[in-house]
Amino acid sequence: MRTGAALLLAGLTLTPGASADDRLTDDEVRAQIIQSSIAGYPGSCPCPYQADRAGRRCGERSAWSKLGGEKPMCYPADVSDEQVKRWRQRTET
């Protein structure tokens, strides 16, 4: 029993913070940014793949599909490498 407690204590003291393995991948960061963008959209059809309040697919009626106005991020290609870098600077300090 003492050995188990000693190993647990050693493990706790050797891991002061998040390791490099705990860091989100760029794709995971993009997913976080997309989720935040969609959550911040005030309407019911931010992205083509979503459904409106009546349950119909948004498709071309989505804000993402329309020219001008708000442009929510819906796909990984919508999120630039620079946006990923800025997200990391804000959240991983």
N, C-alpha and C positions, 0 to 999 in steps of 0.2 A: 504494500500500500504506500509506503514511504517513497518507493521508486516512482510510482505513478504520479504522486504529488510533485516530486522533484522534476519530473519530465514536463508536467503541466506548467510549473513555475518557470522552468527554463524556456519553454515555448513562448510564454507570455512576455518574458523579458527580451527575447530575441526578435520580437515583432512589434516595434514601437509604432509603426504606422502602416499604411497601405504599401504593399510591394508592387513592383513593376507588373507582376502577374495580375494584380487587381485593377489595373488601369483599363479603361474602356478602349475597345478598338475604334478606329475611325468610323467604321460602319455603325457601331453602337452609338457613337456620338452623333452621327448623322440622324439616326433614328430618334434620339432624344430631341434634337433640334426640330425635326419634322413634327414630332408629337407636340412640342411646345407651340409651334407655329399654328398647327391645326386647332389646338385648344384656345389660342388667342383670337381665332377668327370669329367674328360676331354672328355670321350667318349660319345657315344650315347645310350649305354645300361648298365647303372649301376645296375638296378634291374630287376628281372624276370618279374614283373608285368607291366613294362613299354614297350613302343613301340620304335622301331628304327626310323631312319629318313624316311624310306620307309613306315612306319605305321604298320610294322609287330611286333607282340609281341616278346619281347626279350627272354623270357624263359631261356633255358639252355645256350644261347649265352651271357647272362648277365655276367658282371664282378663278381657279387655276387655269381653266380653259378660255376664259374671256380676256379680251385685250383691255388694257387699262385697269384702273381701280386696284383693289388689294390683290396681292399675289402671294397667297400662302405657299409654303414649301410642302410639297406632297411626295416627292420622289428623291432618292439619294442624290441624283444628278443635279437637283436644285440647290444643294448645299455645297458651297465651294470649300476648297482646302483652307482658305483664309478664315472662313466662318468656323470650321472645326478648330483651327488654331486659337481663335479668339475665345471659343467656348471653353477650351482646355485652360486658357489663361485665367478665365473668370472662376472656374469651378475646381481646378486642381491645385490651388495654391495652399 
